[in-house]
């Protein structure tokens, strides 16, 4: 069993980013005490955004599921949240996460941004940070199943330097696979 890292060791993953509109957003690792904030985030999302993220209609998120999403080991599973506000006023407006696959150097990727904040570059910032963390943890490749109609996330992946391979399945899923892009632009696999 992996020991939980101390809050101090997770501080290095906290950062502030400037969005396209000039506003500032805080990115930090998800914590177990984010359960209520994650539930509030879920209930602010439109049914369409929930469908694009989970690939089926989901009208509620049980507390047990929110707890599971907030419980990561920061190695094989890692999640970053984008937040606005401070302390009691803090709210989650986006989540980026990975879960290591049995292929040890690959992980499944998931991103979701609250409707009111889409199109501001939040997904791109989350992807860049989660890819950097994944590289540090020995992950060289992300895999993601993306619905065909989710053109926005495919654009974010392509614009971030991911090599995309498309496969169509019975449910019309488009799977994006790619090497983590080299942050230095050298084209190397991370």
C-alpha positions as CSV (number, residue, x, y, z in Angstrom):
1,X,0.0,0.0,0.0
2,X,1.3,3.4,-0.9
3,X,1.7,5.9,1.9
4,X,-0.1,9.2,1.5
5,X,2.3,12.0,0.8
6,X,2.4,14.9,3.3
7,X,0.7,18.2,2.3
8,X,4.1,19.7,2.1
9,X,5.2,17.3,-0.6
10,X,2.1,18.1,-2.6
11,X,2.7,21.9,-2.4
12,X,5.0,21.7,-5.4
13,X,2.0,20.8,-7.6
14,X,0.1,24.0,-6.7
15,X,0.3,26.8,-9.1
16,X,-1.5,29.9,-10.3
17,X,-2.2,30.2,-14.1
18,X,-3.3,33.2,-16.2
19,X,-6.2,32.4,-18.5
20,X,-6.9,33.8,-22.0
21,X,-9.2,36.5,-20.5
22,X,-6.4,37.6,-18.1
23,X,-8.0,36.2,-15.0
24,X,-6.0,34.0,-12.5
25,X,-6.9,30.4,-11.6
26,X,-5.4,28.2,-8.9
27,X,-4.5,24.6,-9.7
28,X,-3.8,22.1,-6.9
29,X,-3.9,18.4,-6.1
30,X,-7.4,17.1,-5.2
31,X,-7.8,16.3,-1.5
32,X,-10.1,14.0,0.4
33,X,-11.8,17.0,2.0
34,X,-12.8,18.2,-1.5
35,X,-15.8,15.8,-1.5
36,X,-18.5,18.5,-1.0
37,X,-16.8,20.9,-3.4
38,X,-16.6,18.1,-6.0
39,X,-20.4,17.4,-5.6
40,X,-21.2,21.1,-5.9
41,X,-19.1,21.2,-9.1
42,X,-20.9,18.1,-10.5
43,X,-24.4,19.7,-9.9
44,X,-23.3,23.0,-11.6
45,X,-22.4,21.1,-14.9
46,X,-24.9,20.8,-17.7
47,X,-26.3,17.4,-18.6
48,X,-24.4,17.7,-21.9
49,X,-21.0,18.3,-20.2
50,X,-21.7,15.4,-17.8
51,X,-22.5,13.2,-20.8
52,X,-19.3,14.1,-22.6
53,X,-17.2,13.3,-19.5
54,X,-18.9,10.1,-18.4
55,X,-20.3,8.9,-21.8
56,X,-23.8,8.3,-20.4
57,X,-26.6,10.3,-18.8
58,X,-25.9,10.8,-15.1
59,X,-28.3,12.8,-13.0
60,X,-26.7,12.4,-9.6
61,X,-23.3,11.7,-8.2
62,X,-23.5,9.6,-5.0
63,X,-21.3,10.8,-2.1
64,X,-19.4,7.5,-2.2
65,X,-18.5,8.1,-5.8
66,X,-17.4,11.7,-5.0
67,X,-15.3,10.3,-2.1
68,X,-13.7,7.8,-4.5
69,X,-12.8,10.6,-7.0
70,X,-11.2,12.6,-4.2
71,X,-9.2,9.6,-3.0
72,X,-6.0,9.3,-5.0
73,X,-2.5,8.0,-4.2
74,X,-0.7,10.8,-6.0
75,X,1.3,8.2,-8.0
76,X,-0.8,5.7,-9.8
77,X,-3.8,8.0,-9.6
78,X,-3.5,11.7,-9.5
79,X,-6.1,14.5,-9.9
80,X,-5.7,18.3,-10.1
81,X,-8.5,20.7,-9.5
82,X,-8.9,24.2,-10.8
83,X,-10.3,26.4,-8.1
84,X,-11.6,29.9,-7.6
85,X,-12.0,31.6,-4.2
86,X,-10.2,30.9,-1.0
87,X,-10.9,28.7,2.0
88,X,-14.6,28.4,2.7
89,X,-15.4,30.3,-0.5
90,X,-13.2,28.0,-2.7
91,X,-15.0,26.2,-5.5
92,X,-13.8,23.6,-8.0
93,X,-14.5,24.6,-11.6
94,X,-12.5,21.9,-13.4
95,X,-10.8,18.6,-12.8
96,X,-8.0,16.8,-14.7
97,X,-7.0,13.3,-13.6
98,X,-5.0,10.2,-14.7
99,X,-5.2,6.6,-13.6
100,X,-2.2,4.4,-14.4
101,X,-3.0,1.4,-16.7
102,X,-1.6,-2.1,-16.3
103,X,1.0,-1.1,-18.9
104,X,2.8,0.9,-16.1
105,X,4.0,3.6,-18.5
106,X,0.5,4.5,-19.7
107,X,-2.4,6.1,-18.0
108,X,-6.0,6.9,-18.8
109,X,-6.7,10.7,-18.9
110,X,-9.9,12.6,-18.1
111,X,-10.6,16.3,-18.1
112,X,-13.8,18.3,-17.4
113,X,-14.4,22.0,-17.1
114,X,-17.6,23.6,-15.8
115,X,-19.7,25.0,-18.6
116,X,-19.5,28.6,-17.5
117,X,-15.7,28.5,-17.7
118,X,-15.2,26.6,-20.9
119,X,-13.2,28.2,-23.7
120,X,-10.8,30.1,-21.4
121,X,-7.8,27.8,-21.6
122,X,-8.5,25.9,-18.4
123,X,-8.4,22.5,-20.0
124,X,-5.1,23.3,-21.7
125,X,-3.5,24.4,-18.4
126,X,-4.8,21.3,-16.6
127,X,-3.5,19.0,-19.4
128,X,-0.1,20.6,-19.3
129,X,0.2,20.3,-15.5
130,X,-1.2,16.7,-15.4
131,X,1.1,15.6,-18.2
132,X,4.1,17.1,-16.4
133,X,3.2,15.3,-13.2
134,X,2.7,12.0,-15.2
135,X,6.1,12.3,-16.8
136,X,7.6,12.7,-13.3
137,X,5.8,9.5,-12.2
138,X,7.1,7.5,-15.2
139,X,4.0,7.7,-17.4
140,X,5.0,8.1,-21.0
141,X,1.6,7.9,-22.7
142,X,-2.0,8.9,-22.1
143,X,-5.0,7.1,-23.4
144,X,-8.5,8.5,-23.5
145,X,-11.9,7.5,-24.8
146,X,-13.6,10.6,-26.2
147,X,-17.0,10.8,-27.7
148,X,-17.0,11.8,-31.4
149,X,-19.0,15.0,-30.7
150,X,-16.4,16.2,-28.1
151,X,-14.4,18.1,-30.7
152,X,-13.3,20.7,-28.1
153,X,-11.2,18.2,-26.1
154,X,-9.7,16.7,-29.2
155,X,-8.6,20.2,-30.2
156,X,-7.0,20.7,-26.8
157,X,-5.1,17.4,-27.1
158,X,-3.9,18.1,-30.6
159,X,-3.0,21.7,-29.8
160,X,-1.0,20.5,-26.8
161,X,1.2,18.2,-29.0
162,X,-0.4,14.9,-28.5
163,X,-0.3,12.4,-31.3
164,X,-3.9,11.3,-31.9
165,X,-5.1,8.0,-33.3
166,X,-8.8,7.7,-34.0
167,X,-10.7,4.5,-33.6
168,X,-14.5,4.2,-33.9
169,X,-16.3,1.6,-31.8
170,X,-19.9,0.5,-31.4
171,X,-20.9,3.5,-29.3
172,X,-19.2,5.9,-31.7
173,X,-16.3,6.5,-29.3
174,X,-13.2,8.1,-30.6
175,X,-10.1,7.0,-28.7
176,X,-7.2,9.4,-28.5
177,X,-3.8,7.9,-27.7
178,X,-0.7,9.9,-27.5
179,X,2.8,10.3,-26.2
180,X,3.1,13.0,-23.5
181,X,4.5,16.0,-25.4
182,X,8.0,17.1,-24.6
183,X,7.6,20.5,-22.7
184,X,10.9,21.6,-24.3
185,X,9.6,21.0,-27.8
186,X,12.2,18.5,-28.7
187,X,9.7,15.9,-29.8
188,X,11.0,13.3,-27.4
189,X,8.7,10.9,-25.6
190,X,8.4,12.1,-22.0
